[in-house]
Amino acid sequence: MPGQGEIKRSEIQHIANDYDLNNIHIGIFGSHSALPVGFAAKKANIPSLIFTKKGREKTYAKYNRTLYDDVIVIEEWEDMLSEETQEMMRRKNVVFIPNRSFVVYVGLKQIESEFLIPIYGSRKLLRSEERTAPPPRNQYYLLKQANIRTPKLFESPDEIDRLSVVKVQQKDNPLERAYFYPSNPEEYYKVSEKKIKAGEISEEGLRKAAIEEFVIGPMLNANFHSYALNLSDSQSKFPNDFDLVGFSDREQTNETGFRRLPADIQMELSERGFRRTNEEICHRGKTLRESKLEMVYENAEKLMKTLKEEVPPGMIGPIGIQGAVPIDEKDRPEFVIFDLSFRVPGDPAIGPTSPYLRYLDVKHEEEYAKFMPSNWKIKEPLDLSMMEIKRAIHEQELEKIVT
């Protein structure tokens, strides 16, 4: 059944039109954000099934089993692409919610050309998280088209003239990067050679790495939700095309602790050959001064408009806009964006720490009362996904929210 080229949206919409709207299931990939997705589906009274790899299933099949209606343990991640597995998902009327691990372990090309299951999210934009993707599905290109402030990008190590960050993939971990921070070409070549010899990175990975100006300011992940039903209708179904979900930040294994040490101890550890690692391990919620929210909204608005024009139908569902807030030349804070995530954030800290979600519950209460379970409230980012899925089911418009 899967074709050789990219799956057309019309193919997916045809599958969605054949679904039994009284028996929709949420499909979940067992990693990264499977717990909040399962919780949100259960809370919305939508049955779910989770796919988890043998040897990694205990978190879902044992310790959190009640979050899922069905746990499917597979031998290899590629088994999700088998015709037998896909047929089963279509029989169960699965709407699949992609996360970063799904993209990495199953593969972008396979998701684009072989995974014939309706996705709640923007299938074509998943590739935009890869910095080497050709335009228009390239986040540097999209940010430039949206006229958004980004860090200076160095085309060659020999151009480095300020503190920079080299965003290179870890050699043996496709999910994580092995950042390093040169201030000039000499530092770049010295550190990169050391990391290659230590087996942390590969020469191929280094060739593909992006070199960006390092923005000195507090890190800020701005998380939004974009409504698919507003993309396709002249009469908007939701008050706004997108909503701010909340802010967060991430911490790395020993990198975060290293940065908190006094400078003299950092230098001493570096001289001893201390290895700094960047594997993301924790999350924490943040808020932003209310007077600065407008600059974040404006950047999001420009980006959403560009996504709709460059990669139709545009963004569906959760999107993360990662950046920092330094001081500009006029000594005013500005939001400088250096990364985009076109899928669920995988950050369970957002829900409990975000006041913006509480504001959204009041904003949407009148409309969701028509189709959500009684006493249901917006408390988590994935609640917005379930709200739109349930509305699409209620109004028999499932094909409008899938790709």
Backbone hydrogen bonds in HBPLUS format (Angstrom, degrees):
<---DONOR---> <-ACCEPTOR-->    atom                        ^
c    i                          cat <-CA-CA->   ^        H-A-AA   ^      H-
h    n   atom  resd res      DA  || num        DHA   H-A  angle D-A-AA Bond
n    s   type  num  typ     dist DA aas  dist angle  dist       angle   num
A0007-ILE N   A0112-GLU O   2.69 MM 105  5.90 171.3  1.70 165.6 162.6     1
A0011-GLU N   A0008-LYS O   3.06 MM   3  5.38 133.2  2.29 104.1 115.8     2
A0012-ILE N   A0008-LYS O   3.43 MM   4  6.90 155.6  2.50 147.9 153.3     3
A0013-GLN N   A0009-ARG O   2.85 MM   4  6.14 159.7  1.89 156.4 163.0     4
A0014-HIS N   A0010-SER O   2.97 MM   4  6.06 145.3  2.09 137.4 146.1     5
A0015-ILE N   A0011-GLU O   3.14 MM   4  6.50 151.9  2.23 142.9 149.7     6
A0016-ALA N   A0012-ILE O   2.90 MM   4  6.22 162.3  1.93 152.9 157.9     7
A0017-ASN N   A0013-GLN O   2.91 MM   4  6.08 146.3  2.02 142.7 151.4     8
A0018-ASP N   A0015-ILE O   3.05 MM   3  5.31 141.5  2.20 103.5 114.6     9
A0019-TYR N   A0016-ALA O   3.11 MM   3  5.19 158.3  2.16 104.1 110.9    10
A0023-ASN N   A0020-ASP O   2.91 MM   3  5.51 164.3  1.93 123.8 126.8    11
A0025-HIS N   A0093-ASN O   3.12 MM  68  5.83 166.1  2.14 124.8 127.3    12
A0095-VAL N   A0025-HIS O   2.83 MM  70  6.22 157.7  1.88 165.0 170.3    13
A0026-ILE N   A0047-PRO O   2.81 MM  21  6.32 153.7  1.88 145.2 152.7    14
A0049-LEU N   A0026-ILE O   2.95 MM  23  6.36 155.7  2.01 164.4 166.0    15
A0027-GLY N   A0095-VAL O   2.88 MM  68  5.75 165.6  1.90 129.9 132.6    16
A0097-ILE N   A0027-GLY O   3.13 MM  70  6.18 168.0  2.15 156.3 154.0    17
A0028-ILE N   A0049-LEU O   2.99 MM  21  6.17 150.9  2.07 157.3 158.4    18
A0051-PHE N   A0028-ILE O   2.91 MM  23  6.26 160.0  1.95 160.8 163.8    19
A0031-SER N   A0029-PHE O   2.71 MM   2  5.85 134.6  1.91 117.3 102.1    20
A0030-GLY N   A0051-PHE O   2.71 MM  21  5.40 147.8  1.81 168.4 162.9    21
A0033-SER N   A0031-SER O   2.64 MM   2  5.84 142.3  1.77 115.5 102.5    22
A0037-VAL N   A0033-SER O   3.23 MM   4  6.35 156.7  2.29 148.3 155.2    23
A0038-GLY N   A0034-ALA O   2.94 MM   4  5.96 161.3  1.98 142.8 148.4    24
A0039-PHE N   A0035-LEU O   2.93 MM   4  6.09 161.0  1.96 153.7 159.2    25
A0040-ALA N   A0036-PRO O   2.95 MM   4  6.00 160.7  1.99 141.8 147.0    26
A0041-ALA N   A0037-VAL O   2.96 MM   4  6.15 160.8  1.99 151.8 156.8    27
A0042-LYS N   A0038-GLY O   2.98 MM   4  6.12 163.4  2.01 147.8 152.6    28
A0043-LYS N   A0039-PHE O   2.94 MM   4  6.10 160.7  1.97 149.6 155.0    29
A0044-ALA N   A0040-ALA O   3.04 MM   4  6.19 140.8  2.20 139.4 149.4    30
A0044-ALA N   A0041-ALA O   3.16 MM   3  5.11 124.3  2.49  93.0 107.1    31
A0046-ILE N   A0041-ALA O   2.93 MM   5  5.10 176.2  1.93 151.8 150.5    32
A0045-ASN N   A0042-LYS O   3.11 MM   3  5.08 160.2  2.15 104.0 109.6    33
A0069-ASP N   A0048-SER O   3.10 MM  21  5.31 134.8  2.31 125.0 137.8    34
A0070-ASP N   A0048-SER O   3.19 MM  22  6.57 127.6  2.48 142.3 153.6    35
A0050-ILE N   A0070-ASP O   2.95 MM  20  6.44 154.5  2.01 162.6 167.7    36
A0072-ILE N   A0050-ILE O   2.82 MM  22  6.03 176.9  1.82 176.5 176.2    37
A0052-THR N   A0072-ILE O   2.97 MM  20  6.25 163.1  2.00 154.0 157.7    38
A0074-ILE N   A0052-THR O   2.94 MM  22  6.22 155.5  2.00 147.8 155.9    39
A0056-ARG N   A0053-LYS O   2.88 MM   3  5.48 156.9  1.93 142.1 144.9    40
A0054-LYS N   A0074-ILE O   2.85 MM  20  5.79 154.1  1.92 162.0 160.5    41
A0060-TYR N   A0057-GLU O   3.01 MM   3  5.59 131.4  2.25 115.3 127.0    42
A0061-ALA N   A0057-GLU O   2.68 MM   4  5.57 174.9  1.68 171.4 169.8    43
A0062-LYS N   A0058-LYS O   2.96 MM   4  4.87 150.0  2.05 125.5 131.0    44
A0063-TYR N   A0058-LYS O   2.96 MM   5  6.29 162.0  1.99 162.4 168.4    45
A0067-LEU N   A0064-ASN O   3.13 MM   3  5.92 167.9  2.15 124.6 128.5    46
A0068-TYR N   A0065-ARG O   3.18 MM   3  5.95 168.3  2.20 124.4 127.6    47
A0079-ASP N   A0076-GLU O   2.96 MM   3  5.54 155.3  2.02 114.6 122.4    48
A0080-MET N   A0077-TRP O   3.10 MM   3  5.99 170.9  2.10 124.6 127.4    49
A0081-LEU N   A0078-GLU O   2.88 MM   3  5.61 161.7  1.91 121.6 127.2    50
A0082-SER N   A0079-ASP O   3.16 MM   3  5.31 160.9  2.20 105.1 111.0    51
A0086-GLN N   A0082-SER O   3.00 MM   4  6.26 166.8  2.01 156.1 160.0    52
A0087-GLU N   A0083-GLU O   2.84 MM   4  5.90 155.6  1.90 145.4 152.4    53
A0088-MET N   A0084-GLU O   3.09 MM   4  6.28 155.6  2.15 142.2 148.7    54
A0089-MET N   A0085-THR O   3.03 MM   4  6.36 154.1  2.10 146.5 153.4    55
A0090-ARG N   A0086-GLN O   2.93 MM   4  6.23 156.4  1.99 150.5 156.5    56
A0091-ARG N   A0087-GLU O   2.91 MM   4  6.17 152.0  1.99 147.9 155.9    57
A0092-LYS N   A0088-MET O   3.04 MM   4  6.30 143.7  2.18 143.0 152.6    58
A0094-VAL N   A0089-MET O   2.99 MM   5  5.29 157.2  2.04 146.9 151.9    59
A0093-ASN N   A0090-ARG O   3.06 MM   3  4.86 158.6  2.10  99.0 104.4    60
A0096-PHE N   A0118-PRO O   2.85 MM  22  6.20 167.2  1.87 162.1 159.9    61
A0120-TYR N   A0096-PHE O   2.88 MM  24  6.02 158.6  1.92 149.2 155.6    62
A0103-VAL N   A0099-ASN O   3.28 MM   4  6.66 155.4  2.34 150.0 155.9    63
A0104-VAL N   A0100-ARG O   3.01 MM   4  6.31 161.2  2.05 153.3 158.2    64
A0105-TYR N   A0101-SER O   2.84 MM   4  5.84 174.4  1.85 158.1 159.8    65
A0106-VAL N   A0102-PHE O   3.06 MM   4  5.60 154.2  2.13 135.2 143.2    66
A0107-GLY N   A0103-VAL O   3.02 MM   4  5.22 136.5  2.22 117.8 130.7    67
A0111-ILE N   A0107-GLY O   2.98 MM   4  6.20 156.3  2.03 150.8 157.8    68
A0112-GLU N   A0108-LEU O   2.91 MM   4  6.11 155.6  1.97 153.5 160.2    69
A0113-SER N   A0109-LYS O   2.96 MM   4  6.06 138.5  2.14 142.2 152.9    70
A0114-GLU N   A0110-GLN O   2.71 MM   4  5.04 152.2  1.78 142.0 146.3    71
A0115-PHE N   A0110-GLN O   3.17 MM   5  6.44 131.9  2.41 152.7 157.2    72
A0116-LEU N   A0114-GLU O   3.09 MM   2  5.90 117.7  2.49 112.6  96.3    73
A0403-THR N   A0119-ILE O   2.99 MM 284  5.38 147.7  2.10 140.3 150.2    74
A0125-LEU N   A0122-SER O   2.99 MM   3  5.31 128.0  2.27 105.0 119.2    75
A0126-LEU N   A0123-ARG O   3.36 MM   3  5.61 153.5  2.43 103.3 110.6    76
A0128-SER N   A0125-LEU O   2.94 MM   3  5.12 141.8  2.08 104.2 115.7    77
A0129-GLU N   A0126-LEU O   3.44 MM   3  6.05 167.8  2.45 111.9 115.4    78
A0130-GLU N   A0127-ARG O   2.99 MM   3  5.65 159.1  2.03 118.4 124.7    79
A0133-ALA N   A0130-GLU O   3.20 MM   3  5.62 168.8  2.21 117.4 119.2    80
A0142-LEU N   A0138-ASN O   2.92 MM   4  6.20 163.3  1.95 158.4 163.8    81
A0143-LEU N   A0139-GLN O   2.92 MM   4  5.97 162.7  1.95 146.0 150.4    82
A0144-LYS N   A0140-TYR O   3.02 MM   4  6.17 152.8  2.09 143.1 150.7    83
A0145-GLN N   A0141-TYR O   2.88 MM   4  6.14 161.3  1.92 154.2 159.3    84
A0146-ALA N   A0142-LEU O   2.98 MM   4  6.16 141.3  2.14 140.9 151.4    85
A0148-ILE N   A0143-LEU O   3.14 MM   5  5.52 165.5  2.16 159.1 161.4    86
A0147-ASN N   A0144-LYS O   2.98 MM   3  5.05 156.8  2.04 104.6 111.8    87
A0337-ILE N   A0149-ARG O   3.07 MM 188  6.40 157.9  2.12 162.9 155.9    88
A0213-GLU N   A0152-LYS O   2.82 MM  61  5.17 155.4  1.88 155.9 161.2    89
A0154-PHE N   A0211-ILE O   2.88 MM  57  5.42 169.3  1.89 158.6 161.7    90
A0159-GLU N   A0156-SER O   2.99 MM   3  5.52 164.9  2.02 117.0 121.9    91
A0160-ILE N   A0157-PRO O   3.22 MM   3  5.62 164.4  2.25 112.7 117.3    92
A0214-PHE N   A0163-LEU O   2.91 MM  51  5.65 173.3  1.92 135.2 133.1    93
A0164-SER N   A0182-PRO O   2.89 MM  18  5.59 148.5  1.99 151.1 160.5    94
A0165-VAL N   A0212-GLU O   2.74 MM  47  5.39 157.4  1.79 157.4 165.4    95
A0212-GLU N   A0165-VAL O   2.99 MM  47  5.39 168.8  2.00 155.2 154.2    96
A0166-VAL N   A0180-PHE O   2.85 MM  14  5.45 165.0  1.88 163.1 167.8    97
A0167-LYS N   A0210-ALA O   2.81 MM  43  5.24 162.1  1.84 162.3 165.4    98
A0178-ALA N   A0168-VAL O   2.66 MM  10  5.57 160.2  1.70 158.6 165.6    99
A0170-GLN N   A0176-GLU O   2.96 MM   6  5.85 175.0  1.97 141.0 139.4   100
A0171-LYS N   A0200-GLU O   2.81 MM  29  5.59 163.2  1.84 143.7 142.5   101
A0176-GLU N   A0173-ASN O   3.23 MM   3  5.74 151.5  2.32 114.7 121.6   102
A0188-TYR N   A0184-ASN O   3.18 MM   4  6.47 157.7  2.23 151.4 158.2   103
A0189-TYR N   A0185-PRO O   3.01 MM   4  6.33 166.3  2.03 162.3 162.4   104
A0190-LYS N   A0186-GLU O   3.02 MM   4  6.15 161.6  2.06 150.4 156.2   105
A0191-VAL N   A0187-GLU O   2.94 MM   4  5.98 172.2  1.95 153.1 155.5   106
A0192-SER N   A0188-TYR O   2.92 MM   4  5.92 163.5  1.94 151.7 157.3   107
A0193-GLU N   A0189-TYR O   3.10 MM   4  5.97 157.5  2.15 138.1 144.0   108
A0194-LYS N   A0190-LYS O   3.22 MM   4  6.39 154.0  2.30 138.7 145.8   109
A0195-LYS N   A0191-VAL O   2.95 MM   4  6.22 156.2  2.01 152.2 158.3   110
A0196-ILE N   A0192-SER O   2.97 MM   4  6.16 150.4  2.06 146.5 154.1   111
A0197-LYS N   A0193-GLU O   3.04 MM   4  6.25 164.9  2.07 149.4 153.1   112
A0198-ALA N   A0194-LYS O   3.02 MM   4  6.20 144.5  2.15 140.7 150.7   113
A0200-GLU N   A0195-LYS O   2.96 MM   5  5.27 141.3  2.11 163.1 163.5   114
A0199-GLY N   A0196-ILE O   3.05 MM   3  5.13 153.8  2.12 102.5 110.7   115
A0206-LEU N   A0202-SER O   2.96 MM   4  6.21 152.2  2.04 146.2 153.8   116
A0207-ARG N   A0203-GLU O   3.02 MM   4  6.28 150.5  2.11 143.9 151.2   117
A0208-LYS N   A0204-GLU O   3.20 MM   4  6.51 143.6  2.34 144.2 153.5   118
A0209-ALA N   A0206-LEU O   3.17 MM   3  5.01 148.9  2.28  96.7 106.1   119
A0325-VAL N   A0218-PRO O   3.11 MM 107  5.60 143.3  2.25 137.0 147.1   120
A0220-LEU N   A0323-GLY O   2.82 MM 103  5.38 160.9  1.86 146.3 143.6   121
A0323-GLY N   A0220-LEU O   2.91 MM 103  5.38 155.6  1.97 143.4 151.5   122
A0221-ASN N   A0248-SER O   2.86 MM  27  5.11 155.3  1.92 162.6 161.8   123
A0248-SER N   A0221-ASN O   3.05 MM  27  5.11 142.9  2.19 132.4 143.4   124
A0222-ALA N   A0321-ILE O   2.80 MM  99  5.04 167.4  1.81 150.1 145.7   125
A0321-ILE N   A0222-ALA O   2.81 MM  99  5.04 162.6  1.84 146.0 151.9   126
A0223-ASN N   A0246-GLY O   2.92 MM  23  5.42 165.2  1.94 166.0 170.4   127
A0245-VAL N   A0223-ASN O   2.73 MM  22  5.38 162.8  1.76 149.1 152.0   128
A0246-GLY N   A0223-ASN O   3.37 MM  23  5.42 151.8  2.45 138.1 138.4   129
A0224-PHE N   A0319-ILE O   2.90 MM  95  5.35 175.5  1.90 166.8 168.0   130
A0319-ILE N   A0224-PHE O   2.99 MM  95  5.35 156.1  2.05 142.4 142.3   131
A0225-HIS N   A0243-ASP O   2.88 MM  18  5.32 145.0  2.00 148.9 158.8   132
A0243-ASP N   A0225-HIS O   2.88 MM  18  5.32 150.9  1.97 143.8 152.9   133
A0226-SER N   A0317-GLY O   2.88 MM  91  4.92 172.9  1.89 129.8 130.2   134
A0317-GLY N   A0226-SER O   2.77 MM  91  4.92 152.9  1.84 153.7 147.8   135
A0227-TYR N   A0241-ASP O   2.95 MM  14  5.69 172.0  1.96 161.2 163.7   136
A0230-ASN N   A0227-TYR O   3.25 MM   3  5.56 140.8  2.41 102.3 112.4   137
A0231-LEU N   A0228-ALA O   2.93 MM   3  5.07 133.6  2.15 100.5 114.1   138
A0286-LYS N   A0247-PHE O   3.04 MM  39  5.07 158.6  2.09 122.2 118.4   139
A0249-ASP N   A0284-ARG O   2.89 MM  35  5.48 142.7  2.03 157.6 166.8   140
A0284-ARG N   A0249-ASP O   3.00 MM  35  5.48 152.0  2.08 154.4 153.3   141
A0251-GLU N   A0282-CYS O   3.04 MM  31  5.06 161.3  2.08 128.2 130.0   142
A0281-ILE N   A0251-GLU O   2.87 MM  30  6.00 172.0  1.88 162.1 163.1   143
A0282-CYS N   A0251-GLU O   3.34 MM  31  5.06 165.4  2.36 135.0 135.8   144
A0253-THR N   A0279-GLU O   2.87 MM  26  5.54 139.3  2.04 142.7 154.3   145
A0258-PHE N   A0254-ASN O   3.01 MM   4  6.05 152.4  2.09 140.9 148.9   146
A0259-ARG N   A0255-GLU O   3.05 MM   4  6.29 157.8  2.10 152.2 156.4   147
A0260-ARG N   A0257-GLY O   3.22 MM   3  5.30 137.2  2.41  97.1 108.7   148
A0261-LEU N   A0258-PHE O   3.16 MM   3  5.53 161.2  2.20 110.5 116.3   149
A0265-ILE N   A0262-PRO O   3.09 MM   3  5.54 125.1  2.41 109.2 122.1   150
A0266-GLN N   A0262-PRO O   3.07 MM   4  6.40 157.8  2.12 153.9 161.0   151
A0267-MET N   A0263-ALA O   2.97 MM   4  6.23 161.2  2.01 151.1 155.2   152
A0268-GLU N   A0264-ASP O   3.01 MM   4  6.20 153.6  2.08 139.0 146.5   153
A0269-LEU N   A0265-ILE O   2.88 MM   4  6.08 163.8  1.91 154.3 157.7   154
A0270-SER N   A0266-GLN O   2.93 MM   4  6.12 158.4  1.98 149.9 156.3   155
A0271-GLU N   A0267-MET O   2.99 MM   4  6.22 154.3  2.06 146.6 152.9   156
A0272-ARG N   A0268-GLU O   3.18 MM   4  6.47 136.6  2.38 138.2 149.5   157
A0272-ARG N   A0269-LEU O   3.08 MM   3  5.08 128.0  2.36  94.5 108.6   158
A0274-PHE N   A0269-LEU O   2.99 MM   5  5.34 165.0  2.01 147.9 145.8   159
A0273-GLY N   A0270-SER O   3.01 MM   3  5.11 156.8  2.07 103.8 111.0   160
A0292-LYS N   A0289-ARG O   2.82 MM   3  5.45 157.8  1.87 120.1 127.7   161
A0293-LEU N   A0290-GLU O   3.19 MM   3  5.27 164.5  2.22 106.2 111.0   162
A0296-VAL N   A0293-LEU O   2.98 MM   3  5.28 127.0  2.27 104.8 118.9   163
A0297-TYR N   A0293-LEU O   2.97 MM   4  6.32 163.7  2.00 160.1 164.9   164
A0298-GLU N   A0294-GLU O   2.86 MM   4  6.02 161.8  1.89 152.7 157.6   165
A0299-ASN N   A0295-MET O   3.22 MM   4  6.30 155.7  2.28 134.3 140.0   166
A0300-ALA N   A0296-VAL O   3.01 MM   4  6.26 161.8  2.05 151.1 156.4   167
A0301-GLU N   A0297-TYR O   2.83 MM   4  6.07 154.6  1.89 151.9 159.2   168
A0302-LYS N   A0298-GLU O   3.03 MM   4  6.27 160.7  2.07 148.5 152.8   169
A0303-LEU N   A0299-ASN O   2.98 MM   4  6.19 157.4  2.03 148.2 154.8   170
A0304-MET N   A0300-ALA O   2.86 MM   4  6.06 167.1  1.88 155.4 158.3   171
A0305-LYS N   A0301-GLU O   3.13 MM   4  6.25 161.4  2.17 146.5 151.3   172
A0306-THR N   A0302-LYS O   3.10 MM   4  6.29 156.7  2.16 142.9 149.3   173
A0307-LEU N   A0303-LEU O   2.88 MM   4  6.14 159.7  1.92 157.2 162.8   174
A0308-LYS N   A0304-MET O   3.08 MM   4  6.28 156.5  2.14 146.6 152.1   175
A0309-GLU N   A0305-LYS O   3.16 MM   4  6.42 148.0  2.27 142.1 150.6   176
A0310-GLU N   A0306-THR O   2.79 MM   4  5.90 166.1  1.81 160.0 163.9   177
A0311-VAL N   A0307-LEU O   2.88 MM   4  5.37 156.8  1.93 136.3 144.0   178
A0314-GLY N   A0311-VAL O   2.94 MM   3  5.60 131.1  2.19 134.6 129.9   179
A0320-GLY N   A0341-SER O   2.79 MM  21  4.74 164.1  1.81 142.2 147.8   180
A0341-SER N   A0320-GLY O   2.87 MM  21  4.74 155.0  1.93 142.7 144.6   181
A0322-GLN N   A0339-ASP O   2.85 MM  17  4.97 160.5  1.89 148.8 152.0   182
A0338-PHE N   A0322-GLN O   2.92 MM  16  6.07 159.0  1.96 148.7 155.3   183
A0339-ASP N   A0322-GLN O   3.22 MM  17  4.97 135.1  2.43 147.5 140.5   184
A0324-ALA N   A0336-VAL O   2.95 MM  12  5.46 148.0  2.06 145.9 155.4   185
A0336-VAL N   A0324-ALA O   2.93 MM  12  5.46 170.9  1.93 171.1 170.7   186
A0334-GLU N   A0326-PRO O   3.00 MM   8  5.93 149.4  2.10 161.1 165.9   187
A0328-ASP N   A0332-ARG O   2.76 MM   4  5.36 166.6  1.78 143.4 145.9   188
A0331-ASP N   A0328-ASP O   2.92 MM   3  5.20 152.1  2.00 121.1 120.5   189
A0350-ILE N   A0347-ASP O   3.31 MM   3  6.15 168.6  2.32 123.9 126.1   190
A0353-THR N   A0349-ALA O   3.31 MM   4  6.20 146.9  2.43 146.9 155.6   191
A0354-SER N   A0350-ILE O   2.90 MM   4  5.52 125.8  2.20 154.8 162.3   192
A0358-ARG N   A0355-PRO O   3.07 MM   3  5.33 124.0  2.39 101.6 115.3   193
A0359-TYR N   A0355-PRO O   3.20 MM   4  6.64 149.3  2.30 146.2 155.0   194
A0360-LEU N   A0356-TYR O   3.08 MM   4  6.36 147.2  2.19 139.5 148.1   195
A0361-ASP N   A0357-LEU O   3.12 MM   4  6.45 141.8  2.28 143.5 152.6   196
A0363-LYS N   A0359-TYR O   3.10 MM   4  6.36 156.1  2.16 144.2 151.7   197
A0364-HIS N   A0360-LEU O   2.90 MM   4  6.05 151.8  1.98 153.9 158.2   198
A0365-GLU N   A0361-ASP O   2.98 MM   4  5.62 122.5  2.32 139.9 151.6   199
A0367-GLU N   A0364-HIS O   3.09 MM   3  5.61 122.1  2.43 111.3 124.9   200
A0368-TYR N   A0364-HIS O   3.01 MM   4  6.16 173.8  2.01 169.8 171.7   201
A0369-ALA N   A0365-GLU O   3.17 MM   4  6.02 142.2  2.32 145.4 152.2   202
A0370-LYS N   A0367-GLU O   3.33 MM   3  6.03 165.1  2.35 116.0 120.0   203
A0371-PHE N   A0368-TYR O   3.12 MM   3  5.68 151.7  2.20 114.9 121.6   204
A0372-MET N   A0368-TYR O   2.91 MM   4  5.65 151.5  1.99 171.7 172.7   205
A0376-TRP N   A0373-PRO O   3.23 MM   3  5.56 149.9  2.32 130.9 129.5   206
A0383-ASP N   A0380-GLU O   2.98 MM   3  5.33 150.6  2.07 110.4 119.8   207
A0384-LEU N   A0381-PRO O   3.18 MM   3  5.93 150.0  2.27 116.5 122.4   208
A0386-MET N   A0382-LEU O   3.08 MM   4  6.43 164.6  2.11 153.5 156.2   209
A0387-MET N   A0383-ASP O   2.84 MM   4  5.99 149.2  1.94 141.8 151.2   210
A0388-GLU N   A0384-LEU O   3.06 MM   4  6.29 157.5  2.11 144.9 149.2   211
A0389-ILE N   A0385-SER O   2.95 MM   4  6.20 162.0  1.99 152.8 158.4   212
A0390-LYS N   A0386-MET O   2.83 MM   4  5.93 165.6  1.85 150.1 154.2   213
A0391-ARG N   A0387-MET O   2.97 MM   4  6.14 149.2  2.07 139.5 148.4   214
A0392-ALA N   A0388-GLU O   2.88 MM   4  6.08 159.2  1.92 149.4 154.8   215
A0393-ILE N   A0389-ILE O   2.97 MM   4  6.24 152.6  2.05 147.4 155.1   216
A0394-HIS N   A0390-LYS O   2.86 MM   4  6.01 163.9  1.88 146.7 151.7   217
A0395-GLU N   A0391-ARG O   2.88 MM   4  6.06 151.3  1.96 150.0 156.8   218
A0397-GLU N   A0392-ALA O   2.69 MM   5  4.73 171.8  1.70 148.4 150.7   219
A0396-GLN N   A0393-ILE O   3.10 MM   3  4.92 161.3  2.13 102.5 107.7   220
A0400-LYS N   A0397-GLU O   3.00 MM   3  5.65 157.1  2.06 119.0 125.7   221
A0401-ILE N   A0398-LEU O   3.12 MM   3  5.74 164.5  2.14 119.5 123.9   222
